Amino acid sequence: MKLIIQIPCYNEAETLEIALNALPKQIDGIDTIEYLIINDGSTDSTVEVARNWGVHHIVNFKQNKGLAKGFMAGLDACLRNGADIIVNTDADNQYCGDDIEKLVQPILERKADIVIGERPIDQTEHFSWLKKKLQHFGSWVVRKASNTDIPDAPSGFRAYSREAALQMNVVNEYTYTLEQIVQAGRTKIAITSVPIRTNGELRPSRLFSSMFGYVKKSMLTIIRAYLMYKPMRFFTTLGCFPFLIGFALGIRYIVLLCSGGGQGNVQSLILCSMLILIGVMIWVVGLLADVMSANRKILQEIQAKVRKMDYELEEMNGKSDQ
């Protein structure tokens, strides 16, 4: 059983060694532990620090591509290097390295394929009151969108089984954390969470420049992910509003017409027709989106199988070369 711990990095020379030193060297049930960093276009000595420390694998980007693309490149590299379990953590040592053993335990026990580390948000001193409330609210929205019970959706401290990693897809360029929970929940991948500890802040977060920007991007990510996996429900609900308002206006016009006062309410009839038509059009869009969603699921299954064949073939070629 091989575990690869991956760390996305962007100019992390000052904190990377601290994070690496905190990682476990052995875990019960794990035969081999290897370490991988994703150098997301760093302009400092991040790569040199990683090499001097003894990191086994380095994925290099020539320019910064963002957390989501870096994360997916790391998953791909871990799978190509034969990982049975993949753990993602941060280079700023936000998460306690000793809790990786707790994180992989549900996967070793075959109880889950994805495990999310639940931070003690309310007890985290460097989180402002507003950030704590937004973290709780965002996690609640993700739980509703994904039909899961994950209490800390933005947490980047998570573990994946090989089968789960093969199925992962991220289409937004902002972050992978929220979209993957929606994907896992809606595609019935076994997902759970475990309580973890956090360390003191070594540097400010680089994921967002303002609280408003964070909220806006997070909400757009959640809505987009939900649209990909449950488009019919979304568009059916959306289309009901204009349809019902138009229907009510139509009933009102008929009542007025029957009582002899409908001649002066032609505008209401026109508005009624437009609203009902808008509602029906939104439902048609929902039907088309649902068909596209079904095709997407088929393509994801094909992609996972192709990935698996590709990695297995590469592993066989590697063994034959030896």
C-alpha positions as CSV (number, residue, x, y, z in Angstrom):
1,M,0.0,0.0,0.0
2,K,1.6,3.2,-1.2
3,L,0.7,6.7,0.1
4,I,1.8,9.8,-1.7
5,I,1.4,13.1,0.1
6,Q,1.1,16.0,-2.3
7,I,1.6,19.7,-1.6
8,P,0.6,22.5,-4.0
9,C,3.3,25.3,-3.8
10,Y,3.5,28.8,-5.1
11,N,6.5,30.7,-3.6
12,E,6.6,28.6,-0.5
13,A,10.4,28.6,0.2
14,E,10.0,30.1,3.7
15,T,7.4,27.6,5.0
16,L,7.7,24.5,2.9
17,E,10.5,22.9,4.9
18,I,8.4,23.4,8.1
19,A,5.5,21.6,6.5
20,L,7.6,18.8,5.1
21,N,9.3,18.2,8.5
22,A,5.8,17.7,10.1
23,L,4.8,15.0,7.7
24,P,4.7,11.4,8.9
25,K,7.5,9.0,7.9
26,Q,5.5,5.8,8.6
27,I,1.8,4.9,9.2
28,D,0.4,1.5,10.3
29,G,-1.2,-0.2,7.2
30,I,1.0,1.8,4.8
31,D,4.0,0.1,3.3
32,T,5.5,3.2,1.5
33,I,5.2,6.9,2.0
34,E,6.4,9.3,-0.7
35,Y,6.2,13.1,-1.1
36,L,5.3,15.2,-4.1
37,I,5.1,19.0,-4.6
38,I,3.4,20.9,-7.4
39,N,5.5,23.9,-8.2
40,D,2.9,26.3,-9.6
41,G,5.3,28.7,-11.3
42,S,7.2,29.7,-8.2
43,T,9.8,32.5,-8.6
44,D,11.6,31.8,-5.4
45,S,13.7,28.8,-4.2
46,T,10.7,26.5,-3.5
47,V,12.0,23.7,-5.8
48,E,15.5,23.8,-4.3
49,V,14.1,23.6,-0.8
50,A,12.0,20.5,-1.9
51,R,15.0,18.8,-3.6
52,N,17.3,19.4,-0.6
53,W,14.8,18.0,1.7
54,G,14.4,14.9,-0.3
55,V,11.0,15.1,-2.0
56,H,10.5,12.2,-4.3
57,H,8.4,13.8,-7.1
58,I,8.2,17.4,-8.4
59,V,5.6,18.6,-10.9
60,N,6.7,21.9,-12.5
61,F,4.6,24.6,-14.1
62,K,6.5,27.3,-16.0
63,Q,3.9,29.9,-14.9
64,N,1.2,30.1,-12.2
65,K,-1.9,28.2,-13.2
66,G,-3.9,28.3,-10.0
67,L,-4.8,25.9,-7.2
68,A,-7.3,23.9,-9.1
69,K,-5.0,23.0,-12.1
70,G,-2.1,22.4,-9.7
71,F,-4.2,20.0,-7.6
72,M,-5.3,18.0,-10.7
73,A,-1.7,17.8,-12.0
74,G,-0.7,16.5,-8.6
75,L,-3.4,13.8,-8.6
76,D,-2.3,12.7,-12.1
77,A,1.4,12.5,-11.0
78,C,0.5,10.6,-7.9
79,L,-1.6,8.0,-9.9
80,R,1.2,7.6,-12.4
81,N,3.6,6.9,-9.6
82,G,1.5,4.1,-8.3
83,A,-0.3,5.8,-5.3
84,D,-3.0,3.7,-3.6
85,I,-3.9,6.6,-1.4
86,I,-3.3,10.3,-2.0
87,V,-3.3,13.0,0.7
88,N,-3.4,16.7,-0.1
89,T,-2.1,19.2,2.4
90,D,-0.8,22.8,2.3
91,A,2.7,24.2,2.2
92,D,2.0,26.8,4.9
93,N,1.8,24.0,7.6
94,Q,-1.8,25.0,8.3
95,Y,-2.8,21.4,9.0
96,C,-1.2,19.1,11.6
97,G,0.9,16.5,9.8
98,D,0.3,13.9,12.5
99,D,-3.4,13.8,11.6
100,I,-2.6,12.3,8.2
101,E,-2.8,8.9,9.9
102,K,-6.3,9.7,11.1
103,L,-7.2,11.0,7.6
104,V,-6.3,7.8,5.8
105,Q,-7.8,5.4,8.3
106,P,-11.4,5.3,6.8
107,I,-9.8,4.5,3.4
108,L,-7.6,1.7,4.9
109,E,-10.7,0.4,6.6
110,R,-12.7,0.6,3.3
111,K,-15.3,2.8,4.9
112,A,-14.8,5.8,2.5
113,D,-13.0,6.8,-0.7
114,I,-12.7,10.5,0.1
115,V,-11.9,11.9,3.6
116,I,-12.1,15.6,4.4
117,G,-10.3,17.0,7.5
118,E,-12.7,19.0,9.6
119,R,-10.9,22.0,11.1
120,P,-11.9,23.5,14.5
121,I,-13.0,26.7,12.8
122,D,-14.6,28.3,15.9
123,Q,-11.4,27.7,17.9
124,T,-9.0,29.0,15.2
125,E,-7.6,32.2,16.5
126,H,-6.4,33.8,13.2
127,F,-9.9,33.4,11.7
128,S,-11.9,36.6,12.0
129,W,-15.5,36.4,13.3
130,L,-16.8,37.1,9.8
131,K,-14.6,34.4,8.2
132,K,-15.8,31.8,10.7
133,K,-19.4,32.6,9.9
134,L,-18.8,32.6,6.2
135,Q,-17.0,29.2,6.5
136,H,-20.0,27.7,8.3
137,F,-22.4,29.2,5.8
138,G,-20.4,28.1,2.8
139,S,-20.2,24.5,4.2
140,W,-23.9,24.5,4.8
141,V,-24.6,25.5,1.1
142,V,-22.2,22.8,-0.1
143,R,-24.0,20.2,2.1
144,K,-27.3,21.1,0.5
145,A,-25.9,21.2,-3.0
146,S,-24.0,17.9,-2.6
147,N,-26.4,16.0,-0.4
148,T,-23.5,15.2,2.0
149,D,-22.8,15.9,5.7
150,I,-19.3,17.4,5.3
151,P,-19.0,20.1,8.0
152,D,-15.9,21.8,6.6
153,A,-16.2,22.0,2.8
154,P,-13.3,24.5,2.1
155,S,-10.7,22.3,3.9
156,G,-7.9,21.4,1.6
157,F,-6.6,18.6,4.0
158,R,-8.1,15.5,2.4
159,A,-7.3,12.0,1.4
160,Y,-8.4,10.0,-1.7
161,S,-8.4,6.4,-2.6
162,R,-7.0,5.5,-6.0
163,E,-10.5,4.7,-7.3
164,A,-11.8,8.1,-6.2
165,A,-8.8,10.0,-7.6
166,L,-9.4,8.3,-11.0
167,Q,-12.9,9.9,-11.1
168,M,-12.0,13.4,-10.0
169,N,-12.6,16.3,-12.4
170,V,-12.2,20.0,-11.7
171,V,-13.5,22.5,-14.4
172,N,-13.2,25.8,-12.6
173,E,-9.8,27.6,-12.2
174,Y,-10.4,28.9,-8.7
175,T,-10.3,26.0,-6.3
176,Y,-11.0,22.3,-6.2
177,T,-12.4,21.9,-2.7
178,L,-16.1,22.8,-3.1
179,E,-16.6,21.4,-6.6
180,Q,-15.2,18.0,-5.6
181,I,-17.6,17.6,-2.7
182,V,-20.6,18.3,-4.9
183,Q,-19.2,15.9,-7.5
184,A,-18.6,13.2,-4.9
185,G,-22.0,13.6,-3.3
186,R,-24.0,13.7,-6.6
187,T,-22.0,10.7,-8.1
188,K,-22.4,8.6,-5.0
189,I,-18.7,8.4,-4.1
190,A,-18.3,7.4,-0.5
191,I,-17.2,10.6,1.4
192,T,-16.7,11.3,5.0
193,S,-14.8,13.7,7.4
194,V,-12.7,13.4,10.5
195,P,-11.8,16.1,13.0
196,I,-8.3,17.4,12.7
197,R,-6.0,19.9,14.3
198,T,-4.5,23.1,12.8
199,N,-1.3,25.0,13.4
200,G,-0.7,28.7,13.9
201,E,-0.7,31.0,10.8
202,L,2.7,31.4,9.1
203,R,1.5,33.6,6.3
204,P,-1.9,35.1,5.1
205,S,-4.0,33.1,2.7
206,R,-3.2,33.7,-1.0
207,L,-6.4,32.1,-2.3
208,F,-8.4,35.4,-2.2
209,S,-7.6,39.0,-1.8
210,S,-10.8,40.1,-0.2
211,M,-13.7,38.4,1.7
212,F,-16.2,39.6,-0.9
213,G,-14.1,38.1,-3.7
214,Y,-13.9,34.8,-1.8
215,V,-17.7,34.6,-1.2
216,K,-18.4,35.6,-4.9
217,K,-16.1,33.0,-6.4
218,S,-17.2,30.3,-3.9
219,M,-20.9,30.8,-4.6
220,L,-20.3,30.7,-8.4
221,T,-18.3,27.5,-8.0
222,I,-21.0,25.8,-6.0
223,I,-23.8,26.9,-8.4
224,R,-21.8,25.8,-11.4
225,A,-21.0,22.4,-9.8
226,Y,-24.6,21.9,-8.9
227,L,-25.7,22.8,-12.4
228,M,-23.4,20.1,-13.8
229,Y,-24.9,17.3,-11.7
230,K,-28.5,18.4,-11.0
231,P,-29.5,20.7,-13.8
232,M,-33.1,19.5,-14.1
233,R,-33.9,20.3,-10.5
234,F,-32.3,23.8,-10.8
235,F,-34.0,24.8,-14.0
236,T,-37.3,23.4,-12.9
237,T,-37.3,25.4,-9.7
238,L,-36.1,28.5,-11.6
239,G,-38.8,28.2,-14.3
240,C,-41.6,27.8,-11.7
241,F,-41.3,31.5,-10.6
242,P,-42.2,33.2,-13.9
243,F,-44.6,30.4,-14.9
244,L,-46.6,30.6,-11.6
245,I,-46.7,34.5,-11.7
246,G,-47.9,34.3,-15.3
247,F,-50.5,31.7,-14.5
248,A,-51.8,33.8,-11.6
249,L,-52.1,36.8,-13.9
250,G,-54.0,34.6,-16.4
251,I,-56.4,33.5,-13.7
252,R,-56.9,37.1,-12.7
253,Y,-57.6,38.2,-16.3
254,I,-60.2,35.4,-16.8
255,V,-62.0,36.4,-13.5
256,L,-62.1,40.0,-14.6
257,L,-63.3,39.0,-18.1
258,C,-66.1,36.9,-16.6
259,S,-67.2,39.8,-14.4
260,G,-67.2,42.2,-17.4
261,G,-64.0,44.1,-16.6
262,G,-61.4,42.4,-18.6
263,Q,-61.4,44.7,-21.6
264,G,-59.0,47.2,-20.1
265,N,-56.5,44.6,-18.9
266,V,-54.9,43.4,-22.1
267,Q,-51.5,44.4,-20.8
268,S,-51.9,41.8,-18.0
269,L,-52.8,39.1,-20.7
270,I,-49.6,40.0,-22.6
271,L,-47.5,39.9,-19.5
272,C,-49.1,36.6,-18.5
273,S,-48.3,35.0,-21.9
274,M,-44.7,36.3,-21.7
275,L,-44.1,34.9,-18.2
276,I,-45.6,31.5,-19.0
277,L,-43.5,31.3,-22.1
278,I,-40.3,32.3,-20.2
279,G,-41.0,29.6,-17.6
280,V,-41.6,26.9,-20.3
281,M,-38.4,28.0,-22.1
282,I,-36.4,27.6,-18.9
283,W,-37.8,24.1,-18.4
284,V,-36.8,23.2,-22.0
285,V,-33.3,24.5,-21.1
286,G,-33.4,22.2,-18.1
287,L,-34.3,19.2,-20.2
288,L,-31.4,19.9,-22.6
289,A,-29.0,20.4,-19.6
290,D,-30.2,17.2,-18.1
291,V,-29.3,15.3,-21.3
292,M,-25.9,17.0,-21.4
293,S,-25.4,16.0,-17.7
294,A,-26.2,12.4,-18.5
295,N,-23.6,12.5,-21.4
296,R,-21.1,14.0,-19.0
297,K,-21.5,11.1,-16.5
298,I,-20.9,8.6,-19.3
299,L,-17.8,10.6,-20.4
300,Q,-16.5,10.7,-16.8
301,E,-16.9,6.9,-16.5
302,I,-15.0,6.5,-19.8
303,Q,-12.4,8.9,-18.7
304,A,-11.8,7.0,-15.4
305,K,-11.4,3.7,-17.3
306,V,-9.0,5.2,-19.8
307,R,-7.0,6.8,-17.0
308,K,-6.9,3.5,-15.2
309,M,-5.7,1.6,-18.4
310,D,-3.2,4.3,-19.1
311,Y,-1.6,4.2,-15.6
312,E,-1.6,0.4,-15.5
313,L,0.0,0.2,-18.9
314,E,2.6,2.8,-17.9
315,E,3.3,0.8,-14.7
316,M,3.7,-2.5,-16.7
317,N,6.1,-0.8,-19.1
318,G,8.1,0.6,-16.2
319,K,8.5,-2.9,-14.7
320,S,9.5,-4.4,-18.0
321,D,12.2,-1.8,-18.4
322,Q,13.6,-2.8,-15.1
